[in-house]
Amino acid sequence: MSGLVLAVEIGGTKLQAALGDRDGTLVARRRGRAPAEGGAEAILEWFAQEVPGLIEEAGRSVSRIGVGFGGPVESATGKVLTSHQVEGWSGFDLKPWFEQRLGLETFVFNDSNAAGWAEYCLGAGQGTRHFMYSNIGSGIGGALVIDGVLQDGQGRGASEVGHTLVPDWEAGTPGEARKLELLCSGWAIERRQRAAGDPLAETPLAALCGGKAANITCPMLAEAAAQGDARALDEIERVGRIIGLALANAITLFHPERIALGGGVSLMGDVLLTPVRHWANEYVFGPFRDRFEIVPCALGESVVLVGALLLAQRAS
């Protein structure tokens, strides 16, 4: 295969298109954000406007397209199954949409699978046989590589850790369970904090959000926790404990050597990773304790693009 590959990321909030070489090097990129109320149609219009110019500016031929989509997809057909963040995607034929507009063979992957493959090949997963990736952002996804093979289940994905059930500490009924994504994604954390009332005056969180709970974001929580804010520390500890529990279950089932965490919430850094590591090790099957690592994603905002590029190259 010659020429560049066009790599596309369609996330809950983030849109990216890039051109890259066969080794995963990105040579040109466009970034955008999903319009708040536009749904799938507005997102597709953004790519229709941005991609032709990106290709023209590169001045090199493009051989195919790899798409990382933020939700479950049917790998064989390139059809979107659903999106849990953006309206209008259910049952959408994404592969034909790109092929008809750009005249290039297109391959569609779940964005977490793309990111996990990129990390395995070029990032935090290098040197492992069994590796897991999880993105914690507007949603929570996962990818699993076993003996160097990216797992895709029955062609509709695998390792959907965000849709596993965990204890719901918000529920009034003891023992009630809820999906991990609905408790620990960035949107869930911010929803909970904004509903909890304005922070106490003269606290780090109050200073960062201007005293208004409606302004609280995950980066603010991380900064407040780093300054010792009790409310922020309590929220992040609870989130870290439940994420740790979900990862402990995955480790117990598949025993990867390393798990890499990506996505916007993971950018909280050690203030989140420390409780995640502690609770994962606490809850995991005893013989597996202290025999795995949980590390940050290494490829940053490029991870889905690089993975879509690499997977598209090897697709038939």
Protein Blocks (a to p, Z undefined) as FASTA:
>chain_A
ZZjdddddddfkbccdddddfkopafbdcdddddfklommlmmmmmmmmmmmmmmmnopa
cfbdcdddebdddfknopafbdckbghkeopafklmmmmmnopacddddfklmmmmmmmm
mmmmgoiabdcdddddfbccddddeehiacehjonaghilklpccddfkbmbghiacdfk
lmmgmklmmmmmmmnopadehiaklmmnnopaklpcfklmmmmmmnopaklmmmmmmmmm
mmmmmmmmmmmmnopabdcdedjklmnmmmlmmmmmmmmmmmmcfklgopaccdddfklm
mlmmmmmmmmmmmpZZ
